[in-house]
Amino acid sequence: MKKIAPLPETTEEEPPFKPLTADEARRLREQNPPVSPWWVVAGQAGMGLVVALAAWALTGKQNVGWSAGYGALAVVIPAAIFARGLTGRFSSLNAVSAAAGFMVWEMVKIGLTVAMLMAAPRLVTALSWPALLVGMVLTMKVYWLALAFRPRGRNVKL
């Protein structure tokens, strides 16, 4: 026979949810401004350039640099198209269109990335798959840096 522990009884009433006033919401938005997807794309493009040049410099082989650069492009180009789709005119009509748009543009981004990877052997001479994958991974993970170095909001008291 199973024994189920009783739920703890609370003597205090939990405070009810208090919605923010318009002024409190405005100040909260000023303190935490949204991060533009273009900020992330720019960071990814910069990282892709650094990775490609570093791969070329470290190995002394031009094809390794091109492979790492193509890996970065396989992240940056779909991300730019995704950002354009999310910042478009129809993306913020209402919550349903925003969610549907996000899913559609995410599928477009994934499909384009897969297509670019499939085309890589035909487009990059003497392709180095390890360099391509390193370029992709380092470029993909740069969004953490973009979030860390994002523009800060004003320090407003709530």
PEQUI-V53882 format. One record per backbone hydrogen bond with DSSP energy under -0.5 kcal/mol. NH is the residue of the N-H (numbers start at 1). CO is the residue of the C=O. Records with the same first field share a line. If there is no record, write none. Layout:
NH=CO, CO
//
This chain:
4=2
5=3
11=9
19=17
25=21
26=22
27=23
28=24
29=25
30=26
31=27
32=28
36=34
39=36
40=36
41=37
42=38
43=39
44=40
45=41
46=42
47=43
48=44
49=45
50=46
51=47
52=48
53=49
54=50
55=51
56=52
57=53
58=54
59=55
60=56
62=60
65=61
66=62
67=63
68=64
69=65
70=66
71=67
72=68
73=69
74=70
75=72
76=72
77=73
79=75
80=76
81=77
82=78
83=79
84=80
85=81
86=82
87=83
88=85
91=88
92=89
93=90
98=94
99=95
100=96
101=97
102=98
103=99
104=100
105=101
106=102
107=103
108=104
109=105
110=106
111=107
112=108
113=109
114=110
115=111
116=112
117=113
118=114
119=115
120=116
122=119
123=119
124=120
125=123
127=124
129=127
132=128
133=129
134=130
135=131
136=132
137=133
138=134
139=135
140=136
141=137
142=139
143=140
144=141
145=142
146=142
147=143
148=144
149=145
150=147
153=31
154=30
156=154
//
